[in-house]
Amino acid sequence: QVQLVESGGGLVQPGGSLRLACAASGRFFGISAMGWYRQAPGKQRELVARITSGGSTNYADSVKGRFTISRDNAKNTVYLQMSSLKPEDTAVYYCNEQPTPLLSYWGQGTQVTVSP
């Protein structure tokens, strides 16, 4: 059974940084592109960053230049380094396959709260 576990969230002040991690069971990240998604209160879930199996990356305009996605296939882990955080970054962050996330792969996510 494949499971994804997100970690690294927390409370941070505007301008601060956090590093999120997404660890998967089994052999999961060696083939598929992966993405980080977020869902803020009252908003739809959105894709914020993606990374291919070869390491190519893409970012949503709202986070470009501030977030960096990376992966360690040997550890079945995807990371999201977030800097210059803004209150509008507040959301629950999830990882999943990209471009077609699997419903059963959605985990509980990790809460990121940006507040003074």
Secondary structure, DSSP 8 states (H G I E B T S, - for coil): ---EEEE--EEE-TT--EEEEEEESSS-TTTS-EEEEEE-TTS--EEEEEE-TT--EEE-TTTTTTEEEEEEGGGTEEEEEE-S--GGG-EEEEEEESSS--GGG----EEEEE--
